[in-house]
Amino acid sequence: MTPKRMPTPTGPRVAVIGAGSWGTTFGKILADGGAQVTMWARRPELAHEIAEAKRNSKYLPGVNLPRSIEATHELSRALEGAAQIYLSVPSQTLRENLKALRPLLEDADAPIVSLMKGVERASGLRMSQVIEQELQCDPARIAVASGPNLALEIAREQPTAAVIASGSQETADTVARTARNRYFRSFVNTDVIGTEFGGVLKNLIAVAIGIVDGVGYGENTKASIITRGLVEMTDFAVANGARPETLQGLAGLGDLIATCQSPLSRNNTAGRLLGQGYSFQDVVKQMNQTAEGLASVAPILQLAREAEVDMPIVEQVKMVLDGSMDPRDIAPHLTTDDDTPQEERTNHGQADGGGPLRRAFQRAFDQLRNGGRSAGGD
């Protein structure tokens, strides 16, 4: 039998730094879109498995990777000739990885794309800010990717979409053209702040959903937390410079729904273990991968205090993490301890009967129908 020929990639040469579930999945996305992908894995045995067996059995069991994907544990080899660089490492290790990466960068104009959804614990900086600070590069080169992106579903080629955001429209367009294929669609915007915070904040709400699920509360409680959580997310992001419509799109509402309802979500799983009575330390030991929401609670609340934004749901999550609140007591504190009746706010302090949500869904339907790009949201 004649061996099946491996298709020749026709797209740009790209490097994916990090070979966990999301990094490997995004490498597959890029390769299936025609890019020439070289992945960097910290462990030599994982790099060998990806390169030779075209598998990542620990993080993506049962998934066959494109035969065109290359992998290495040598950072210099991964970066060689890369026209685009995608970063997918735990947020708390990003800075040290960037220190190793900086002297090896060959193309001074290559876009640097963050696939991470966290903030740096020590500084409270978003990932794009850490990249800009550590690499001393033009912020117009930096892009971020976010959306309802559960890795295993995408690796199995179940259709979804994401947002590519950059302060440079040209950079966003360049990355979006590379990061798309028959099952993965990329939209663009220029709201980096909103896109990044959407990816961070939904993790915190997903932890809360996991907690109440672990306790045994039902769908009413979860729906209340998701709805009020979106308000908290929007208030926080807008106070820090985001556009409210971004939080009503793929990077906010879309990611929130996917992360809160799926057992594949690491943050949901971590919350569920907390709700079942496991301590924070026990949860960390049991998790096979990093749950970014656990590390983001404290810095997000610090930023919220500085911006004078109330985040009662996230405050309750912190108390559960600290062990100062019984997980069963989280539900009565969804909004406030004040007995004064409150008017429901659906978008950044406005009580308008759900108008922003209707407009968000209408934009999404228009985009899918017309195949066009969003003008400001996703």
C-alpha positions as CSV (number, residue, x, y, z in Angstrom):
1,M,0.0,0.0,0.0
2,T,1.4,3.4,-0.9
3,P,1.8,5.6,2.2
4,K,-0.5,8.6,2.4
5,R,1.4,11.7,1.6
6,M,1.5,14.4,4.2
7,P,-0.1,17.7,3.0
8,T,2.4,20.5,2.5
9,P,1.5,23.5,4.7
10,T,1.0,26.7,2.7
11,G,0.6,29.3,5.5
12,P,3.2,31.1,7.6
13,R,5.7,29.4,9.9
14,V,4.4,29.8,13.5
15,A,5.7,28.8,16.9
16,V,3.4,27.7,19.8
17,I,5.1,28.0,23.2
18,G,3.4,25.6,25.6
19,A,2.0,22.1,25.0
20,G,-0.7,21.7,27.5
21,S,-4.3,21.0,26.4
22,W,-5.0,24.5,25.0
23,G,-1.5,25.1,23.5
24,T,-1.7,21.7,21.7
25,T,-5.2,22.4,20.5
26,F,-4.3,25.8,19.2
27,G,-1.4,24.2,17.4
28,K,-3.8,21.9,15.7
29,I,-6.1,24.8,14.8
30,L,-3.2,26.6,13.1
31,A,-1.9,23.5,11.3
32,D,-5.4,22.6,10.1
33,G,-5.6,26.1,8.7
34,G,-2.4,25.6,6.7
35,A,0.2,27.1,9.0
36,Q,3.7,25.5,9.4
37,V,3.5,24.8,13.2
38,T,6.4,24.1,15.5
39,M,5.4,23.5,19.1
40,W,7.6,23.9,22.2
41,A,7.1,21.5,25.1
42,R,9.0,21.9,28.4
43,R,9.3,18.1,28.8
44,P,11.4,16.3,26.1
45,E,9.2,13.2,26.3
46,L,6.1,15.2,25.5
47,A,7.8,17.0,22.6
48,H,8.9,13.5,21.3
49,E,5.3,12.1,21.5
50,I,3.9,15.1,19.6
51,A,6.6,15.0,17.0
52,E,6.6,11.3,16.4
53,A,3.2,9.8,17.4
54,K,1.2,13.0,16.7
55,R,-0.5,12.6,20.0
56,N,-0.6,14.4,23.4
57,S,-2.0,11.5,25.4
58,K,-1.9,13.3,28.8
59,Y,-3.8,16.4,27.8
60,L,-5.8,15.4,24.7
61,P,-6.4,11.6,25.0
62,G,-7.7,10.0,21.8
63,V,-7.0,13.0,19.5
64,N,-4.8,12.6,16.4
65,L,-2.7,15.7,15.7
66,P,-2.0,16.9,12.1
67,R,1.0,15.1,10.7
68,S,2.5,18.4,9.6
69,I,3.0,19.6,13.3
70,E,6.6,19.6,14.5
71,A,7.6,19.7,18.2
72,T,10.7,20.3,20.2
73,H,11.9,20.9,23.8
74,E,14.5,23.4,22.5
75,L,13.1,26.9,22.6
76,S,15.5,28.2,20.0
77,R,14.4,25.6,17.5
78,A,10.8,26.3,18.0
79,L,11.3,30.0,17.4
80,E,13.5,29.5,14.3
81,G,11.9,31.4,11.4
82,A,8.6,32.0,13.2
83,A,6.5,34.7,11.6
84,Q,4.0,34.5,14.4
85,I,4.5,33.4,18.1
86,Y,1.6,32.0,20.2
87,L,2.1,31.8,24.0
88,S,0.2,29.2,26.0
89,V,1.9,28.8,29.4
90,P,0.4,29.1,32.9
91,S,-0.1,32.8,33.6
92,Q,2.1,32.8,36.7
93,T,5.1,31.5,34.7
94,L,4.7,33.8,31.7
95,R,7.3,36.3,32.8
96,E,10.1,33.8,33.4
97,N,9.3,32.1,30.0
98,L,9.5,35.5,28.3
99,K,12.9,36.1,29.8
100,A,14.1,33.0,28.1
101,L,12.3,33.8,24.8
102,R,13.5,37.4,24.4
103,P,17.1,36.9,23.2
104,L,15.9,34.2,20.7
105,L,13.4,36.4,18.8
106,E,14.4,36.7,15.2
107,D,11.7,38.7,13.6
108,A,11.3,42.1,15.2
109,D,7.8,42.5,13.6
110,A,6.4,39.0,14.4
111,P,3.0,39.2,16.1
112,I,3.1,37.8,19.7
113,V,-0.3,36.2,20.5
114,S,-1.4,35.5,24.1
115,L,-3.7,32.4,24.5
116,M,-3.7,32.8,28.3
117,K,-6.6,33.8,30.5
118,G,-5.2,35.1,33.7
119,V,-3.5,38.0,35.5
120,E,-0.2,38.1,37.1
121,R,-0.6,37.6,40.8
122,A,2.2,39.8,42.0
123,S,1.5,42.8,39.7
124,G,-2.2,42.4,38.7
125,L,-1.1,42.9,35.1
126,R,-2.9,41.4,32.2
127,M,-0.9,39.0,30.0
128,S,-0.5,41.4,27.1
129,Q,0.9,44.0,29.6
130,V,3.4,41.4,30.9
131,I,4.4,40.6,27.3
132,E,4.9,44.3,26.5
133,Q,6.8,45.0,29.6
134,E,9.1,41.9,29.5
135,L,9.8,41.9,25.7
136,Q,10.0,45.7,25.4
137,C,8.1,45.5,22.2
138,D,5.6,47.7,20.3
139,P,2.1,46.9,21.7
140,A,0.8,47.0,18.1
141,R,2.6,43.6,17.7
142,I,0.6,42.0,20.6
143,A,-2.7,40.2,20.1
144,V,-4.8,38.1,22.5
145,A,-7.2,35.3,21.7
146,S,-10.3,34.5,23.7
147,G,-13.8,33.0,23.5
148,P,-15.8,29.9,24.3
149,N,-12.9,27.6,23.7
150,L,-12.9,24.3,25.7
151,A,-9.8,22.6,24.4
152,L,-10.9,19.0,24.1
153,E,-14.1,19.9,22.1
154,I,-12.1,21.9,19.6
155,A,-9.4,19.3,19.3
156,R,-12.3,16.9,18.3
157,E,-13.2,19.5,15.7
158,Q,-16.5,20.6,17.1
159,P,-17.3,24.0,15.6
160,T,-16.7,27.2,17.6
161,A,-15.4,30.8,17.3
162,A,-13.0,33.1,19.1
163,V,-12.0,36.7,19.2
164,I,-8.6,38.0,18.2
165,A,-8.0,41.4,19.7
166,S,-5.1,43.8,19.2
167,G,-4.6,47.5,19.4
168,S,-3.5,47.2,15.8
169,Q,-6.3,46.3,13.3
170,E,-3.6,45.0,11.0
171,T,-2.2,42.6,13.6
172,A,-5.6,41.4,14.6
173,D,-6.5,40.7,10.9
174,T,-3.2,38.9,10.3
175,V,-3.6,36.6,13.2
176,A,-7.3,35.9,12.5
177,R,-6.5,34.9,9.0
178,T,-4.0,32.4,10.3
179,A,-6.1,31.1,13.2
180,R,-9.1,29.8,11.3
181,N,-10.2,26.7,9.5
182,R,-13.3,24.7,8.7
183,Y,-14.3,24.2,12.4
184,F,-12.7,27.3,14.0
185,R,-13.7,30.9,13.1
186,S,-11.9,34.0,14.3
187,F,-13.5,37.4,14.6
188,V,-11.5,40.6,15.4
189,N,-11.7,43.7,17.5
190,T,-9.4,46.3,19.0
191,D,-10.6,46.1,22.6
192,V,-7.7,44.2,24.1
193,I,-8.7,45.1,27.7
194,G,-12.2,43.8,27.4
195,T,-11.2,40.7,25.5
196,E,-8.6,39.8,28.1
197,F,-10.7,40.6,31.2
198,G,-13.6,38.7,29.7
199,G,-11.4,35.6,29.6
200,V,-10.1,36.2,33.2
201,L,-13.4,37.1,34.9
202,K,-15.5,34.3,33.5
203,N,-13.1,31.9,35.2
204,L,-14.0,33.4,38.6
205,I,-17.7,33.0,37.9
206,A,-17.2,29.5,36.7
207,V,-15.5,28.7,40.1
208,A,-18.6,30.0,41.8
209,I,-20.8,27.8,39.6
210,G,-18.7,24.8,40.4
211,I,-19.0,25.5,44.1
212,V,-22.8,25.6,44.1
213,D,-22.9,22.5,41.9
214,G,-20.6,20.7,44.3
215,V,-22.9,21.7,47.2
216,G,-25.9,20.3,45.3
217,Y,-27.8,23.5,44.4
218,G,-29.8,23.4,41.1
219,E,-30.2,25.3,37.9
220,N,-32.0,28.4,39.4
221,T,-29.0,29.1,41.6
222,K,-26.6,28.7,38.7
223,A,-28.6,30.8,36.3
224,S,-28.7,33.6,39.0
225,I,-24.9,33.5,39.4
226,I,-24.3,33.5,35.6
227,T,-26.6,36.4,35.1
228,R,-25.4,38.5,38.0
229,G,-21.8,37.4,37.2
230,L,-22.0,38.9,33.8
231,V,-23.0,42.3,35.4
232,E,-20.0,42.0,37.7
233,M,-17.7,41.2,34.8
234,T,-19.0,44.1,32.7
235,D,-18.8,46.7,35.6
236,F,-15.2,45.6,36.4
237,A,-14.0,45.6,32.8
238,V,-15.6,48.9,31.8
239,A,-14.1,50.5,35.0
240,N,-10.7,49.4,33.7
241,G,-11.1,50.7,30.2
242,A,-13.0,48.0,28.3
243,R,-16.0,48.5,26.0
244,P,-19.2,47.1,27.4
245,E,-20.2,45.4,24.2
246,T,-17.1,43.2,24.3
247,L,-18.4,41.6,27.5
248,Q,-21.7,40.8,25.7
249,G,-19.9,38.9,22.9
250,L,-17.7,35.8,22.5
251,A,-15.0,36.9,24.9
252,G,-17.5,37.6,27.7
253,L,-20.9,36.0,27.5
254,G,-19.9,33.3,25.1
255,D,-16.9,32.2,27.2
256,L,-18.9,32.5,30.4
257,I,-21.7,30.1,29.2
258,A,-19.2,27.5,27.9
259,T,-17.0,27.6,31.0
260,C,-19.9,27.5,33.5
261,Q,-21.8,24.7,32.0
262,S,-19.1,22.2,30.9
263,P,-17.5,19.5,33.0
264,L,-14.4,20.0,30.8
265,S,-13.9,23.4,32.4
266,R,-10.9,23.3,34.9
267,N,-12.3,26.2,36.9
268,N,-15.7,24.6,37.1
269,T,-14.1,21.4,38.3
270,A,-12.0,23.2,40.9
271,G,-15.1,25.0,42.2
272,R,-17.1,21.7,42.4
273,L,-14.3,20.1,44.5
274,L,-14.4,23.1,46.8
275,G,-18.2,22.8,47.1
276,Q,-17.8,19.1,48.0
277,G,-15.7,20.1,51.0
278,Y,-12.1,19.8,49.7
279,S,-9.7,22.5,50.9
280,F,-7.9,24.8,48.5
281,Q,-4.7,22.9,48.9
282,D,-6.4,19.5,48.2
283,V,-8.0,21.0,45.1
284,V,-4.7,22.2,43.8
285,K,-3.2,18.7,44.4
286,Q,-6.1,16.9,42.6
287,M,-6.1,19.2,39.5
288,N,-4.1,17.7,36.6
289,Q,-3.9,21.2,35.0
290,T,-3.8,24.8,36.1
291,A,-7.2,26.4,37.0
292,E,-6.4,30.0,36.2
293,G,-9.4,31.3,38.2
294,L,-7.9,30.2,41.5
295,A,-4.8,32.3,41.0
296,S,-6.8,35.3,39.7
297,V,-9.2,35.9,42.5
298,A,-6.9,38.0,44.8
299,P,-5.4,40.3,42.1
300,I,-8.8,40.9,40.5
301,L,-10.4,41.9,43.8
302,Q,-7.5,44.2,44.5
303,L,-8.0,45.9,41.1
304,A,-11.8,46.0,41.8
305,R,-11.1,47.8,45.1
306,E,-8.8,50.3,43.3
307,A,-11.5,51.0,40.7
308,E,-14.3,51.1,43.4
309,V,-16.2,48.3,41.8
310,D,-18.3,45.9,43.8
311,M,-17.9,42.2,43.0
312,P,-19.9,40.3,45.6
313,I,-19.8,36.9,43.9
314,V,-16.1,37.0,43.5
315,E,-15.7,38.1,47.1
316,Q,-17.7,35.1,48.2
317,V,-15.5,32.8,46.1
318,K,-12.4,34.3,47.9
319,M,-14.0,33.6,51.3
320,V,-14.6,29.9,50.3
321,L,-11.0,29.7,49.1
322,D,-9.8,31.1,52.4
323,G,-12.0,28.7,54.4
324,S,-13.8,31.6,56.0
325,M,-17.2,30.7,54.4
326,D,-19.0,27.4,54.2
327,P,-19.6,26.7,50.5
328,R,-23.3,26.2,51.3
329,D,-23.6,29.8,52.3
330,I,-22.5,31.3,49.0
331,A,-26.0,31.4,47.3
332,P,-27.7,33.8,49.7
333,H,-24.9,36.4,49.0
334,L,-25.3,36.6,45.2
335,T,-25.6,40.4,45.1
336,T,-25.5,42.2,48.4
337,D,-26.1,42.0,52.1
338,D,-28.2,45.2,51.9
339,D,-31.9,44.7,52.5
340,T,-32.8,47.6,50.2
341,P,-34.5,46.3,47.0
342,Q,-32.3,46.8,44.0
343,E,-33.2,47.5,40.4
344,E,-31.8,44.9,38.0
345,R,-28.9,46.1,35.9
346,T,-28.2,44.2,32.7
347,N,-25.3,46.2,31.5
348,H,-22.9,48.6,33.3
349,G,-25.4,50.2,35.6
350,Q,-28.2,50.5,33.1
351,A,-31.7,49.0,33.8
352,D,-33.0,48.7,30.2
353,G,-35.0,45.5,30.1
354,G,-32.3,43.4,28.5
355,G,-31.6,45.6,25.5
356,P,-27.8,45.0,25.5
357,L,-28.2,41.2,25.5
358,R,-30.7,41.4,22.6
359,R,-28.3,43.6,20.6
360,A,-25.5,41.2,21.4
361,F,-27.4,38.2,20.1
362,Q,-28.5,40.1,17.1
363,R,-24.9,41.1,16.3
364,A,-23.9,37.4,16.6
365,F,-26.6,36.3,14.2
366,D,-25.8,39.0,11.7
367,Q,-22.1,38.0,11.8
368,L,-22.9,34.4,11.1
369,R,-25.4,35.2,8.4
370,N,-23.2,37.7,6.6
371,G,-19.8,36.1,7.3
372,G,-18.5,39.6,8.2
373,R,-16.4,40.9,11.0
374,S,-17.7,42.7,14.0
375,A,-17.5,46.4,14.2
376,G,-16.4,46.8,17.8
377,G,-17.6,43.7,19.7
378,D,-16.5,40.4,18.3
